[in-house]
Amino acid sequence: MNRRDWLSRALATAGVLTLAACQRAEQAGQRLLVSAEELTRRAQRLIIPREALAPEYDISEISDDFRANGSINPAAADYVALRDAGFADYRLEIGGLVERPLSLSLAELRARPSRTQITKHDCVEGWTSIGQWSGAKLADLLDEAGLKPEAKYIVFYCFDALTQTETGPRYYESIDLIDAYHPQTILAYDMNGETLPVPHGAPLRLRVERQLGYKHAKYIRRIEAVESFDHIAGGKGGYWPDRGYEWYAGI
Amino acid sequence: MTEFAAEASPVTPGRSPVRHADRPLPGGRTDTYRHPPLVRISHWLNVIAVVVLIMSGLNILAAHPQLYWGLRSTFDDPWVAFGTIPNWVMLPQGRNLAEARHWHFFFAWVFVINGLIYLAYGFVTRRFGRRLWPTGADLKGFWPSVKEHARFHFPKDDEARTYNVIQKLTYVTMILVVLPMMLITGLSMSPGFNAIGGILLDLMGGRQSARTLHFISAALIVGFIVIHVGLVIWTGLYNNMRAMITGWFVIEPSTRKDEGGAS
């Protein structure tokens, strides 16, 4: 091996090592950046009391152009069938780590304790709309089902696929028990005093008022109490979190 | 001047030389110790944080480049709507709201923690009052100083030891008003924080006003950076950079300027 060969091999080795080091540094950098999310969540949990309410607004402040974002008309066959029948056959399933799984019709949901609130909806993109929401209090439903002690998160499985296809990944979201038991956390069936319209998530959408818009899952099909979401879809606890967005969307 | 006297006090016997003393240089120039380490470190950390915050903030703005006043968005009637935001000003390159938010909030923490340490240091050591808070005499000299600056005449000699009234007012406004405004308006946009900071949100005039004020404060910071960097270059890039890196700043004697003018 002459000197030139040796030099070129040494350079190649150094190049490969540098590339590997860069890749590792990039991964470490990414982890460091994302670590701020955990810091933000802990800081907010520390300073914001569990029951502190999101601001509520006057009826005169309701948006007349509340934007419908994400899916606005799910194409999935099971949803289309329910919608065409006026959601008469719809049943909300509550299962997972619960003592007594529930299956409730919309009429049964409406018969349960409800809450009405006029709140702002802050989209992660930056816009805000204000609407009035009425729905069943999630805390009461979870108590009725009886959470097992291992349950840590509540997962909401939805009918819609943002790809607007039958096989596309369906929307889902999850919240922890602090938000699940928050007094303003409801499964809304009415918006602005009328039955929840399809573009806004009929027949049922989550309202979790201390979080950004994408946490407010629309077109809810099933609710599950889980210990972790490692085994669900991308493992990050939601459709958008699986695609790089923060799971904790309080800021 | 009183501060100068204190900082240039003679070396205490039995101790290593005080770093704050002046060092005479040839030609009547004086090397003076201007910025302590904490000020220098926090300055450069702030540079990194603010640049990343502005660039990632522009990427976040690109997700909905319309601004509104009031509680909510009136989609048909924004007070300003931006066109396409060019890639080179955005972090990361190319529109990526998810990653831009990761950058933004990580460096928001850096900005806030660094700022709090700097403010605590400035107040505890009283450096803030000595160096930055304008005195009555400073304020009386405001208009003459503006006229001098307009003619690009900058202080020399002992006058260059302290910040002039324009610098003091600008720095105090940035440090105590504009930079904290970024934090306050930023927090006002957090739906989580709104649950305890509802009063703050009302003060801002609602969520969309807070977003608009966040943007206006950012624009003021960009304006400050442009003028600040411009003046740093104009008044001696090497000397100013050296001062902000090593702490030492060279003061030119006023006679030199006169000689230069006569030749």
Interface residues (C-beta under 8 A of the other chain):
Chain A: L32 L33 V34 S35 A36 E37 L39 T40 Q44 I47 I48 P49 A52 L53 A54 P55 Y57 E61 S63 D65 R67 K120 D122 C123 V124 E125 G126 W127 T128 S129 I130 E209 R210 Q211 L212 W240 R243 G244 Y245 E246 A249 G250 I251
Chain B: I60 L61 A63 H64 Q66 Y68 L71 R72 S73 T74 F75 D76 N96 L97 A98 E99 R101 H102 W103 F105 F106 A108 W109 M189 S190 P191 G192 F193 N194 A195 I196 G198 L201 G206 R207 Q208 R211
